[in-house]
């Protein structure tokens, strides 16, 4: 409605096609970008908004409804109803809205509400466009709190918007959820930070005392917030010159600014003495709940006279009167006023106080103080009217009138005092939580912190925390104790852990709490049968009051017991003490549990570190072996035929493969460029070889053949010039390390078996493990071939190394090959661009990993037998241990299908990538030709039905066991690794 104008006295907005009180729920005044919701809750409202300087909307209403509605544009022009109607009508349509709660609206408002119920889309649209932050916060608050505590539904907008929420629906246009939210994912906002702005600037939650952050407000900063304003009190002479009405008004004004209970009570009594012309006054406040047997009246202030001060009254001893006992107790119990001309003539009068104080009571007037609900919250007593007179009916009347105001003020002061105590309690608990959780430490330190804070708050002589033995409930593994004098010793400031097992354990009470989970509160230990009196023998200590409570962890399991002994001043432990200790016990349980977990984690990390040191020692090749390799003569690359795509390592032994690796590093000038120490390189190669397991296929020979193919590609194509020495180093290292510590089973098996590796790595399980092993060896002593690289070079090598090893996962290959194929097809493969080189490097790793499919047929066939043997071994394990039927390629019973599966493997995985590289450079055409030749051979076997039965070479010699195969478990299955 912003910018629209409407003028003229009307009773209904006929021009709008609806009742004028449509605005009753959503009356909005907009100025600039700020929108303020104006609640219109009653038909008897005067002008709501009127601003001559800017656009505005005003309503002038009377009991019968809206009598005038005016709207003014930003330029001051007023617009008529005829001008407004066409703009409003298109929005007034929709579906029924959930029926809101009924309010006592007049018929006109009821019709508007019915119209809103029938036009839900308008309601929703208007709410989305015009609702203010204040309105939304109020809605959340009204639905988060009980109606008796929070703002009622529709506090700002009648019943309408208060009902737009979970379970009510917002129309059938898709705005609502069909199921109300449980609130499990989104917390219910009880109040927003915006609400606190109404009260002005708040003090910081965290303060600093002696350089230590704390939630507890410093004592010196505690202002007397009870005194809201410094009001000068009139003198007694000035008050005597006032009439009764003026006098009561002045006395009420005197107490309305005080929220401190003791100060307020003192003022009330002094004012009462002025009103009744009494010599002395006393005030007793009710303590305890209605149902409590210990309900009594406590003298907040006793024998107050007009000249006494609060400080003087605080020095007097507190007096307790049983409920219903004496004149004061009778007044509180009956709620009736008592006026006694002669106290000693009344049987209810107790003269003991007179005997104790030496003051003689003559006349007495007692009257209950009631709150706004009519509940008795205290008793005011005035004694001895001046000049020996008795209290009159006029005294009773003025006394009663004044106490009505006093009851409300006193209740407010008590509520304020409770709120302040609750704030202080929350500060204490927050500070305890901060102290417990600010740092992870030992169990001794955490327990000591808890014990010192518990003793300080609950004021007792001794605190004990007993940790329950995990194997046996009712017995304790450790017992910590703290006495109040421990905090006063010379080592109190430096001590960080409590004493242990100094005092005998009262197993009867602590064991009961540990086994049953019940709280034990005893006023006199010697009167309780569970208490073992022998614990006090020959100790010089006597147990009196005891409060014992179980400590539970987050799983509600009892992990210990906390016991407090002998509250100060020989007082018993109260329900309030129990509540505090319960809160402490919760934090204590969480602190102990977290500390236990932390200690276990530290122990596990230490064990892991030791294990890694041991593994690193055993995973590293001995220096003696590397010295032998250093002394060997390294033949040329031509002698090894390392540039040949048809390279065959069958004739090489392990020593020959190591020398061939050294030749590749030498010919690429990686040793000189990166200043790799030759003996370190030899030892690193031996360590890498040592960390390959003796499995049928994924072994050192497989890694060596992958590295040879990478060497042949980058030298034949001259890509080493484009890739650079750093990337060539990373690719060569990646090829040699890409299957480190392979177990002969693929990623799918790791997941099925729920192995630790599968739990550690959720994707590319084995590839991540291979990379981690590579880094471990590179960083182990004596194997640091990258130690002379600059930090930038080292980071770059590790980054390329990780990408390259992860690229051997066929899941990564399938995800990235589409973009690579498209790039090659469109002739966009510019190796000078980093993103292009990254894709090419990943595809090169796949090409090298499956390169045996390009070798001459005799080599290809022999290697396929080895890979099938490893697959069948995994299938046997799945049958025996996992009790599942393996897929065909791993099922020994399906070995006759090997040729056909090989054809499928070549068509789906091999041919596309080799065709792409042949298109990329003609130098790699021989690889594609080799793939096609081998496909023809496998197709012939499949067509002729010549079942080539792969041999399971578990007992092959070392060379056969380490021969290379093209069809790794990754390539054959198309699954991860």
KOLTI-309067 format. One record per residue (C-alpha): x, y, z. Coordinates in steps of 0.001 Angstrom, whole numbers, plus 500000, padded with zeros to 6 digits. Each point is the difference from the previous one (the first is absolute). Layout:
# KOLTI-309067
XYZ;...
# end
This chain:
# KOLTI-309067
500000500000500000;503042502219499903;499478503090497951;496259499444499669;497569502546501274;496427499733501252;497917502797501353;496494500501501289;497974498831502971;498781496461499389;498655497178502144;501028497170497671;502434499904497128;497473499090497375;502337501322497342;502472497285500957;497455497273499844;500560499033503612;499648501234503527;502147502959500973;501298498079502954;502026497884497594;502707502318501180;499379498838503564;502673497276499612;502416501486497497;500110503756500379;503378501140498792;501616503362499730;503027500192497753;502585502726499874;502969499527497688;501288496449500350;498839499551503591;496712498246500700;498366500119503392;497024497854500895;497380501954501907;497801497747502136;496328500831499754;498414497865502711;496840501925500871;497372502028498167;500468502830502513;503274501397498677;500741503576499126;502318501102497206;502679497337499601;502358501703497572;500081503547498837;503032501685498534;499669503133497897;503582499762498730;499834496643498220;497672497312498720;497695498867502733;496802498167500879;497648500947502767;496879498487501476;497573501780502236;497747497460501647;497112499989502364;498139497296501820;498098499107496842;503086499419497922;502074502034497563;498430503386499405;502764501609497959;502972498685498109;502432502336498306;503106499242497973;502508502491498823;502615499487497277;503601501107500400;499122503231498214;497080500654502281;497195499199497541;497091498158501556;498376497237497981;496410498855500024;498520496555500480;499154499840496286;503690500423499153;501087497339502465;497490497241499187;501438498785496672;503401499587501634;498756498032502984;497377497705498458;502338497785497892;501681498750503189;496832499017501785;499627496349499029;501239496683501347;499156496881501932;498627499417503513;502365500554502876;500269497894503125;497454501208502536;501739502197502572;499196500192503697;496898501963500851;500349503475501437;497326502360501279;499854502136496883;496966502005498990;497914498730497013;501828502214497553;503391498535500960;498520496515499885;498954500588496393;503513501173499166;501462496899501603;497649497812497996;501053501794496838;503664499363500815;499180496333500593;498595499855496467;502896501872498365;503087498206501181;502243500890497064;499481503669500764;500902499366503644;503143498153499041;501025502505497340;499381502959502271;501905498377502854;503008499248497790;500111503547498636;499167502035503063;500821498065503178;502687501688502054;502777498358501966;498279501042503206;496794498306498895;501764496749499066;501899499945503295;496772500552501902;498332497157498130;502899497658500802;499953501032503640;496251499498500328;500260496479498566;503144499009501871;498728500764503511;496846498946501845;497163502470499568;500143500789503690;503643501033499742;500463501441496548;498172502286497685;496697498563498964;499325498882496479;499295502945497838;501375502514502466;500776502381497241;497545499147497320;496902498570501597;499518496329499346;500982499964496368;503776500025499731;500354498293503305;498667496909498312;502364499994497055;502314497275501191;500709496295500158;496951497878499697;497702502796498942;500828500147496320;500473503020497848;497802499127497083;500055497464497230;502534501729497815;503023498179501311;500942502452502721;499471497590502853;501510496707501025;497676497055500256;501657498941503231;500785502268502896;503641500230500907;501063498124503103;502609502610500743;502774497435500051;501936501718497256;499095503624500655;500055501265503612;496966501897501222;501007503595500532;498688500935503447;501112503598499576;502115501887497533;502923502266500715;497840502785498612;497690499698503011;502831500965502364;500439503317498229;496847501263501685;501758499947503340;502975502013498849;503625498977499837;500714496809501935;503192499314501897;502455497570498414;499342496369500892;503707499323500480;502061502204502290;503601499832501108;501159499740503592;503733499991500690;500635499294496332;497751496909499996;496810499977497903;496907499089502007;496220500030499728;499613501225503597;499484503722500331;502646501678502171;498755500862503465;501188503578499713;497852500560496947;496778498882501667;497958503136499943;497044500471502230;497589499477497154;497204499725502504;500111503773500351;498589501063496674;500137503650500897;501366502019502839;496857501383501583;500341502279502989;497928498699502884;497861502530501775;500738500570503647;497628498855502708;499054503608500696;499111500547496322;497911496840499927;498017501015503065;498803503096498128;498293497901497305;496471498663499991;499373496257499898;499773499696496215;503142502065499441;501807498104502730;499250496584498483;500962501306496554;503357501227501293;500674496748501827;499070497903496970;502259502148497825;502731499419502569;499929496213499551;499187499717496306;503604500762498996;501605497337502167;500501496407498840;502357498864502742;497935497825502347;501745500972503245;500118503708499184;496390499917498852;498854498234503164;501802502553502128;498266502850498188;496619498279500317;500399499604503761;501166503558500531;497092501297497942;497565497758501884;501251501401503293;499290503509498675;496513499052498825;498999498255503229;502106502059502395;501560496749501289;503163499647502014;501427496928498286;499243497851496954;501022496573498750;499598498212496701;499856496231499519;500171498443496548;498595496600499105;502617497388499216;499257496607498460;497332498638497690;496394499419500958;500412496244500012;503248500128501975;500042498869503626;502799502472500706;497994503067499014;500690502843502395;500319503761500386;503405501616500186;500656503428501459;501529501970497178;500132502990502337;499133500017503690;499233502884502346;500437502772497467;499453503531501282;499860503275498039;503637500788500724;501558496581499294;502115499240496926;500213496955497767;503552499372501146;498909499879503648;497217497566499201;502374497645498161;501907499435503223;496960498580501775;499447496273500241;497464498436497686;496775498770501620;497996497078498625;496365499374500882;498278496752499157;497018500187497680;496859500589502081;501971500604503188;499496503165502077;498164503101498922;502195500480496911;499604496343498953;496244500181500540;499738503137497851;501948498359497168;497983496784500176;496576501587500244;500673503047497838;498067502103502538;501035503177501749;500612499840503757;499697503100502256;500892499351503647;499741502813502576;501959497979502601;502329497334498708;500438498265503363;496258499366500166;500069497968496774;500847496291500259;501692500020496564;502630502527501118;503481498630500652;501797502094502619;503332498292499402;501164502753497625;499229502655502616;502030498082502564;502901499750497596;499980503658498901;498762501684503199;497348501869498049;496391499812501228;497286499543497410;496655501596500764;497769500587496990;500526498169496718;498582500182496478;500798497167497555;498876499940496396;500781497616497112;501734501325496904;498519498526496866;501138500073496398;497836500768496986;498674496419500020;498872500218503627;502727497686501283;501504500828503390;503686500779499504;500732501559503383;498686501515503217;500543503564501163;499891500616503727;499857503361501809;500488500205503781;499126502537502678;498154503004498701;501474503175501409;498540501603503083;498784496623501290;497021499797497707;498626496995498163;499903499750496224;496720501336498674;497741499078497110;501445502925498064;503457498538500536;498773496683498654;498529501636496923;503044502055499092;502271497058500864;498018497734497681;499948502558497175;503717500476500119;500811496295500223;498077499365496789;502598502017498149;502761498469502087;498967496480499024;500375500772496310;503308501796500513;501310497227502205;499030497327497491;501759501935497246;503080500354502176;499966496259500730;499651499181496314;502845502350499224;502114498427502709;499258496552498601;500879501140496511;503286501405501288;500725496769501811;499175498066496838;502351502237498040;502718499396502575;499290496269499952;500296499942496205;503220501978500262;501409497460502425;499008497076497780;501309501696496871;503256500715501761;500214496404501136;499376498852496428;502683502375498754;502514498756502550;499225496366499223;500031500265496227;502456502836499315;502792497472499581;500374496253499959;502148498813502868;500419497061502357;497226498514502096;501732501256503150;499963503600498829;496380499932498867;498842498426503266;501959502541502045;498345502880498160;496564498537500606;500667499343503685;501317503493500756;497001501638498330;497555497658501697;501450500701503429;500033503735499383;496373500111498905;498394497544502390;502133500889503028;500830496654501538;502943498570501913;500851497102497726;499421498996496370;500643496542498598;499755498760496415;500125496246499580;500406498470496536;498085496779499460;501978496948498950;499010499139496423;499924496267500646;498011500066503239;497259502415501059;500093501026503616;503773499894500286;502279502917499261;503213500114498009;501134503404501253;498950502263502878;500799503730499958;499449502171503070;500253503637500925;499686501726503381;499371503674500522;503354500403501716;501709498682496837;499034503254498310;501683502003502763;503386498293499926;503241501358498615;499738497869496856;496356500882499288;500862502351497148;502404497629498276;498051496778500530;498364498593496854;498811496601501222;498066498814503042;501111497599502693;499085496361499618;498735497401502463;500786501980503160;496716499231501715;498034496802500536;497205499352497526;496490499946501375;499017497155497688;496465499748501346;498933503397498656;502352500401497017;499380496407498918;496243500565500196;500261503052497740;502292498166497568;497790496920499678;496525501550500085;500678503389498433;498046501666502820;500919503202501808;500615499627503740;499469503061502232;500446499431503737;499678502667502681;501583497807502709;502260497199498774;499918498123503326;496223499675499745;500190498223496637;500442496235499949;502041500106496793;502744502043501637;502997498071501323;501024501669503274;503396498324499934;501243502395497313;500267502707502684;501954497899502494;503430501389500873;499725502714497342;498988503031502044;497285500657497448;496265499497500433;497524499624497177;496828502048500485;498137501014496862;500635498108496752;498935500622496413;500929497239497574;499096499870496307;500937497799497010;502026501409497102;498813498907496564;501574500366496580;498226501039496811;498703496451499561;498346500195503475;502411497400501305;501218500472503573;503718500749499905;500474501255503537;498555501464503185;500404503439501549;499604500310503774;499828503184502068;500496499774503751;499037502455502755;498533503210498712;501343503080501780;498292501367503131;498613496532500787;497233500530497466;498402497147498070;500270499778496240;496903501419498336;498107499354496787;501770502976498522;503332498344500774;498754496852498288;499036501965496897;503395501645499837;501835496757500571;497900498299497335;501057502650497494;503607499609501129;499719496236499669;498823500355496392;502985502153499086;502232497727502042;498752496959498077;500595501661496650;503404501255501094;501122496599501269;498655498276496893;501719502452497641;503231499764501955;499894496214499874;499455500173496235;502833502511499704;502376497809501997;499050497000497872;500574502056496853;503409501145501271;500919496416500836;498806498812496595;502001502735498275;503098499036501965;499505496347499076;499460500998496393;503181502041500014;501977497082501401;498405497668497471;500852502351497147;503578500193501218;500201496202500048;498338499671496597;502183502703498562;503074498154501221;498863496710498508;498644501634496826;503334501621499249;502581498002498116;503270499368501864;502864502310499151;502155496987499153;497711499066497088;500016503538498647;503827500066500128;500088496874497850;497671501603497461;502077503171499957;503060498042498892;498254498261497100;500585501076496409;496850501320498334;499521498965496340;498574502419497455;496334500451499234;500547498427496588;501464496929501661;496900499662502129;497716500966497050;498311502548502244;498891502142497023;498131497064498442;496223499824500432;500331496183499753;502360499831502960;500014496589501715;501369499622503519;499814496186500126;503739499778499466;500774502476502810;500450499001503612;499297502344502920;503493501470499876;499575500671496298;496730501832500594;501651502223502611;502854500855497651;497496500773497238;498223502418502372;503272501743500741;500634500322496270;496661501752499511;500866502553502697;503430500524498461;498785500443496423;497346502521501030;502717501884501942;497827500001503098;502921499172502292;502010503020498936;497083502402499657;498611499369503491;503333499202501657;498881496524501031;502729498157501860;500687496809498084;500177497741503067;496731501489501296;498326499255496645;501272496404500128;498693499538503518;496667501585499091;499550497585497067;500813497053502251;497513501259502632;497262500411497403;500617496474498735;499969498697503568;496590501550500692;498311498087497195;498431496798501265;500654496683498350;496615499790498296;499338498453496607;499570503193498014;500134503301501896;503677499739500826;503323501675499366;500196498690496417;496638501596499173;501220503350501347;503296499687498076;498191499304496715;497676502968500498;503039502232500589;501724498630496855;496954500794497849;499840503547501411;503730500401499192;499458498715496459;497041502353499360;501595503225501265;503260499312498156;498436498806496718;497555502899499808;502543502483501394;497310501082502496;502680500242502650;500836503369498446;496440501238500549;499315498345503316;503281501116501479;502413498152502244;497931500540503148;496848498358498609;502062497232498408;501518499258503418;496553499933501603;498568497697497296;502922497556500212;499725499850503805;496216499577499693;500359497057497623;502448498216502309;497825500644503099;496460499859498623;499193496536501450;502108500010503182;498846497491502645;497316498566497749;498316497026501679;498848498146496887;496405501136500479;498183502964498480;498076502934501466;496705498180499752;501340497217502198;501285502487502598;496531501515500258;498231496640500167;502370498818502722;499715503325501907;503760500085500254;501811502744501943;501125501458496671;496393500334498850;499136501755503246;502967502335499580;499400500837496335;496427500051498713;500940500526496330;502962498722497961;500855497907503040;503121498208498795;501266502965497958;499973502271503059;501862497315501920;502592499676497222;500571503764500064;500358500079503793;502548497192499840;501894501905497312;500234503107502149;501018497961503038;502938498474498124;500997503336498471;500147501510503494;501724497100501750;503628500311500953;502413499010497224;497294500099497299;499495503744499587;500690500402496311;498184503369500024;501988501450502883;501917502423497761;496909501357498264;498799503462500866;496756500207502036;498075500994496870;501499497152497992;499249497511502761;496379501135500262;499596499802496227;501469496484499805;497741498742502799;496934501593498387;500688498418496592;500886496721501713;496643499882501806;497987500835496878;501869497403497988;499534497153502491;496307500786500525;499584500039496196;500718496241499933;496563499469501548;497738499114497074;497154501872501683;502057503169499536;500846498956496437;496348499566499053;499107503324501592;502649501970498121;500422498229496675;496992501650498347;501534503444500269;503365498696498821;498542498233496969;498035503111499056;503106502151500357;502030497685497729;497205499757497443;499706503783499777;503776500471499739;500084502054503198;502771498072501717;502558502737500694;502606498536502343;501208503458500914;496827500487502064;500101498581503527;496406498700500030;500614498154496725;503247498508501275;498211498843503143;497450498067497937;502693498561497752;502075498865502996;497007498160501453;499241498255496710;503707499134499575;499902498200503358;497081497891498772;501743499285496675;503141498838501830;498061498034502619;498224497870497373;502879500037497485;500522496243499992;496906499767497784;502209501581497294;502820497441500290;500552497115497553;497468497184500347;502267497488501831;500731502580502716;496395501130500190;498684496443500357;502534499066502673;499239503100502049;496232499442499737;500458496634501688;501660501667502971;497268502638500367;497268497377499789;501773498025502687;499963503011502372;496349500634499222;499107496410500758;501842500231503306;497843502965500973;496890498112498877;500975497041502184;500348502322503028;496584501534499300;498460496528499922;501730498705503118;500138503039502257;497304502379498801;497583497228498949;499093501741496755;500104498909496365;502741501893498110;499440501672496653;500852497972496884;503511501392499484;500919498917503538;498090496748500002;502242497024499362;496998498118498682;499591502572497192;503591499893498749;498886498750496585;498494503453499359;503388501727500222;500459500648496242;496575501576499636;500545502154503098;503354501120498588;498314501154496801;497497501991502022;502773501510502073;501914501096496911;496930501507498346;498747501912503026;503235501198501596;503090499504497868;499103500905496426;498446503431500748;502995501324501937;502631498625497592;498072501374497015;499964503406501685;503777499938500556;500592498807496434;498004503021498815;501985502194502367;503338498930498537;500915497447497268;502937498912502147;497590497967502139;498305498191497093;501974496778500780;498162499747503309;496606500089498266;501170497428497447;501069497673502791;496602500275501670;498192499181496762;502236496992499329;499355498567503459;496263500573499640;499997497862496875;501779497223501897;497539500070502890;497051500156497593;501280496935498170;500206498083503269;496494501104500937;498565499089496581;501720496641499674;498972498964503471;503618499222500795;499827500359503711;503244501388501148;500197498919503603;502197502403501930;502341498301502341;499913500925503652;503652500748500515;500157500069503742;503190497977499935;501766501743497115;503599501012500360;500870503537500998;500194501280496419;496570498645499094;498495501280503206;501277503462499184;499052500077496328;497833502782498693;496412499604498923;497847502314497990;496758499052501653;500278501253503533;497040499749502262;499282503633499199;500063499511496240;498139496710499960;497191500899502368;499676503650499215;499822500571503749;502342501908502259;503469498543500038;
# end
